[in-house]
Amino acid sequence: MEFLEPAFMQRALLAAVLVGITAPAVGLYLVQRRQALMGDGIGHVAMTGVGLGFLLNSSPVWMATLVAVVGSVAMELIRAYGKTRGDLALALLFYGGMAGGVLLINLSPTGSNANLSSYLFGSLSTVSSEDITAIAVLAAFVVLVTVGLRRQLFAVSQDEEFARVTGLPVRALNLLIAVTAAVTVTVAMRVVGLLLVSALMVVPVAAAQQLTKSFRATFVLSVATGVVVTLTGTVTSYYQDVPPGATIVLYAIGVFVLLTLLATPLAKRRARAAEQAATGCDVPVPPTRRPTDDVKV
């Protein structure tokens, strides 16, 4: 257990666990809303916050959180009201955020290309005690929202019109999902990096959906997958001296491929069993449901 001895690895592993929990927890709702790339857009915007943090000599994590939250709210409002020009507005927001971050970091007396790279792709040695405090507070917020309001968030993600008819505050819940996604991006950027955080929000969820049929099972398996790949990728990065973000994402994709291979024969056996049961009792075979269509939690 040599990798547990350095203090920076202890901080990195703790951050990895928090990232592994929060990213898939939010990603489940984004996948259900068909907004799988939203995390990527928020990551671009958060770069401006990182640059402001260096320029103003303040915490890049907290500044990135503030800017990412503002950007995510703008993205949600553009999605709701942007109409035909919405995609152009989002493109300007994404690219402007990335360009602003690069410019501000280079204008800062304490900023450098090395700082930029650590935020874009993640870095083990740069996770400080202050970062851990910020990540822990933000992760607690994400878990409280995604678990405490899971029924309401799932209803809005599944069918906004139905949720509105039932009396749910759809607009407020949509904004809450966007803000929670923004917070998750800033939680994950020190370990995975802003350019790869979206993959960690989506791939574990897609992997879990290969085997699960209910919302609860998908949630649990995707979070478990996230924790396993972040810890494994962090340890691998320590021993092999490779970027942690890229390693974690490749492990996540490997898990997705493995579960897909396991799920294919299982699905065929289930289909044959259902067909035989239907033929025997003269009842039509029910259609296959999507894994997250079961709202029982």
DAGI-V399862 format. One record per residue. RES is the residue in one letter. PSI is psi in whole degrees, -180 to 180 (none if undefined). Layout:
BEGIN
{{RES;PSI} {RES;PSI}}
END
This chain:
BEGIN
{{M;41} {E;-34} {F;-13} {L;-10} {E;-46} {P;140} {A;-36} {F;-30} {M;-35} {Q;-43} {R;-41} {A;-40} {L;-39} {L;-44} {A;-38} {A;-42} {V;-46} {L;-40} {V;-42} {G;-28} {I;-48} {T;-40} {A;-52} {P;-30} {A;-41} {V;-38} {G;-30} {L;-42} {Y;-37} {L;-41} {V;-42} {Q;-32} {R;1} {R;42} {Q;46} {A;-26} {L;7} {M;-39} {G;-35} {D;-43} {G;-42} {I;-37} {G;-38} {H;-45} {V;-39} {A;-22} {M;-36} {T;-39} {G;-41} {V;-45} {G;-40} {L;-37} {G;-44} {F;-41} {L;-39} {L;4} {N;43} {S;180} {S;118} {P;-32} {V;-49} {W;-38} {M;-40} {A;-37} {T;-46} {L;-49} {V;-40} {A;-38} {V;-46} {V;-44} {G;-39} {S;-38} {V;-43} {A;-41} {M;-42} {E;-41} {L;-39} {I;-41} {R;-39} {A;-35} {Y;0} {G;-26} {K;-135} {T;-26} {R;6} {G;-40} {D;-36} {L;-41} {A;-41} {L;-41} {A;-44} {L;-39} {L;-45} {F;-54} {Y;-35} {G;-39} {G;-44} {M;-46} {A;-42} {G;-40} {G;-45} {V;-44} {L;-45} {L;-38} {I;-40} {N;-25} {L;-22} {S;138} {P;-22} {T;-3} {G;158} {S;172} {N;-29} {A;-42} {N;-44} {L;-45} {S;-39} {S;-32} {Y;-27} {L;-36} {F;0} {G;153} {S;134} {L;-44} {S;-15} {T;2} {V;110} {S;173} {S;-37} {E;-38} {D;-41} {I;-42} {T;-47} {A;-43} {I;-41} {A;-43} {V;-46} {L;-39} {A;-38} {A;-41} {F;-45} {V;-45} {V;-42} {L;-42} {V;-51} {T;-29} {V;-45} {G;-32} {L;28} {R;-37} {R;-48} {Q;-43} {L;-38} {F;-42} {A;-43} {V;-39} {S;-32} {Q;-46} {D;102} {E;-39} {E;-43} {F;-42} {A;-38} {R;-40} {V;-35} {T;-4} {G;8} {L;145} {P;83} {V;-46} {R;-44} {A;-39} {L;-38} {N;-44} {L;-36} {L;-41} {I;-43} {A;-44} {V;-41} {T;-38} {A;-40} {A;-43} {V;-39} {T;-39} {V;-44} {T;-28} {V;-41} {A;-15} {M;-27} {R;-23} {V;-51} {V;-34} {G;149} {L;-30} {L;-17} {L;-2} {V;-33} {S;-35} {A;-40} {L;-21} {M;-23} {V;-47} {V;-46} {P;-35} {V;-46} {A;-38} {A;-44} {A;-36} {Q;-16} {Q;-26} {L;-25} {T;159} {K;-12} {S;161} {F;-44} {R;-47} {A;-40} {T;-43} {F;-50} {V;-47} {L;-38} {S;-41} {V;-42} {A;-42} {T;-43} {G;-44} {V;-44} {V;-47} {V;-34} {T;-42} {L;-46} {T;-43} {G;-37} {T;-45} {V;-42} {T;-41} {S;-36} {Y;-44} {Y;-34} {Q;-5} {D;52} {V;159} {P;130} {P;-39} {G;-50} {A;-40} {T;-44} {I;-44} {V;-41} {L;-37} {Y;-41} {A;-42} {I;-38} {G;-41} {V;-41} {F;-47} {V;-43} {L;-47} {L;-32} {T;-43} {L;-36} {L;-33} {A;-28} {T;-54} {P;-33} {L;-42} {A;-38} {K;-42} {R;-40} {R;-40} {A;-42} {R;-41} {A;-40} {A;-39} {E;-42} {Q;-41} {A;-40} {A;-39} {T;-38} {G;-34} {C;7} {D;42} {V;134} {P;148} {V;128} {P;151} {P;151} {T;134} {R;150} {R;150} {P;-32} {T;11} {D;-16} {D;114} {V;5} {K;119} {V;none}}
END
